[in-house]
Amino acid sequence: MSTYNSGISGASGIRCGVITISDSGAAGEREDTSGQVIRQVLRNAGLYAAAYEIIPDDFDMIKARLVHFADELKLHLILTTGGTGFSPRDITPEATKAVIEREAPGVCEAIRLHSLSITNRAMLSRAVCGIRAGSVILNLPGSPKAVAESLEYALDALLHGLDILTENTHDCARKDMDKLHNNCGEVVSINISVRKGVVKTPVESAILTEGIGISGDAHAEPGIRQLSLLANESINKMRSQTSNELNSGDFAENITTSGLELHKLPIGTKMSIGEALIEVSKIGKECHHGCAIQQKVGKCIMPLEGIFAIILRGGTVRRRDKINVLE
C-alpha cells in the first residue's frame, strides 16, 4: 500500500512520511494500527503525512524506500514503525544505518529512557535515528501504544532539530515548541457539539457569529463564554499522564490551538483568528464532575489552562488558520 500527496505539509512547511514495516501488514493480513497512530499524532501537532507506505521486512526494500522518501520526495521527517526488536526479521535499524549519513543517537536514547519509566522491555528496542541530507529518519516501535508514547515525547525536539537542519526561518506558525511564541499561533482543530457536557467533533471549518459563538455549537449564546480555546500543548500534558487516547475536542474546546500559551494571556487580549476577531474574556472554568469528558479522560485540564473569548467580529475560521495576538 502506498499513498503520496506532494502538497501536504504542516503550517510550518515540514513534510512528513510514514513507513510501516511489517510482513503481515504488507500482505494485507493485519491492519496497520501503528501507522494510523503516527499519522494521528502528526495531525494533533498540525503536521501531515505527505507519503505513507506499508512494506515487508525486507532489507533492500527498506533501504530503497528510505532513499526514495529522502532523496526524491525530499520529506523532512521520515518515521518508520516496526522491525526494531530481536526477531530475526527485525532489520529496520540495520537498513536505516545503511542509508543515513550522520547518526543522532540522543533521540532514541531519550525515547528509550522515557519508555523505561513505563516498561522495562523498552531496553530491548534497537531503534536508531539519523540524518540523510535534509531529512531526519526515526525508527519507532511496532506497538501502537509504544508508538504514541515515543513520538509524542520526541516530536517537539525533533521539530526543533529540523529547524536547525534545514536552516528554516519559518513565519509565526513555525513549530518551535521548545519556546512557544507569544504573539502568533495556529488553529489545529475546530470542534463542535450539539449538546453541552460532551466531547466535541472536529470539523474543517466553522462560522463564528459576532456576540454569539460558533454556529451550530451547543455553547453558542451571548455571554462571556461564547468561544472556548485550549492549546494542543496543554492536551499533550494530559496525554503523558493517561493511557486513554486523547483527541482535539475531547475537553469540549471549540478551538484547539498550537504555538500559544493561552492561559497566560490576560483578559482583554484581542486576537485575530481566520476572518474573525475575538477577545479573551475568562481564564479557566469550573469542572463539572461526572460529565462525559470526565468519564472519558479521567481529569480535565480546561479549568486550569483553557480560556474563553467573546466574538467581536464574525467570520469563517478554518483548520490551519493563523492566530495573531493583537493587544
Order of alpha helices (4+ residues) and beta strands (2+ residues): beta-beta-alpha-alpha-beta-alpha-beta-alpha-beta-alpha-beta-beta-alpha-beta-beta-beta-beta-beta-alpha-beta-beta-beta-alpha-alpha-beta-beta-beta
